Amino acid sequence: MAEEEIGLIQGQEPDSRNEYYIAQALEKFKLEYMYQFVVRGGGGRRGTITLDFLVFNPFGIPVQVYGEYWHSGERSAEDRLQEVYIQQYFGREVVVIYGTESDSRESAEAVISSKLL
């Protein structure tokens, strides 16, 4: 069985299939969001922190998607440090979604429903 083709997220090629499924779930639930929101830095500079999703429900909720390709189920020290910075920036906890929670359309919808609605 061939893998489902994935499309763009807000005009950008997603970093992973998991991010694509999360974007599709956000759209299904009619949640406004910004994809690849730069919190600090930018332009590929060292120290840049890019948030996977900033979801508005109604206030900005920072969301990071950690696929198993990049993360082995555990957040690295760098991930945790970035989460602390993001939490301080937004004044709210970062919602973390792991690859196993978003490896299909159905699981992405379930995790969005449980963590953001």
Phi, psi and omega in degrees: 000127181286146178291146177296135178287139179252151182254194181277157172244113181047045176081003181244146175286126182292153178285339182204161174297325179300315179298322178298314180296322178296316179300318179297320179293318178300318179292321178300319180273007177057041176264128177286146180203162171241135181260138178057055181280120181279119181271320181212139177086229181124172177063025179074012180289151176301138179090358178295136175242119179244125178276134180298310180219140167246110187256133181258112180209069346276342180267163182297123178245119179284133182230127175245136178250119180250098177284154181294339178298316183267333186228134184272035180090347177240140176282136178286169177300322179295319177300313182295320178297317178296321178298320178298315179298314180297318179299318178294320181298315183266344182073022177209155182296146177281130174276120181258130177238122180271161181304320180293341179271354186217033183269007174207166177301317184295316181291325177295318178296319180295318182289324176295317179299318184279330186257341185235349180257000000 
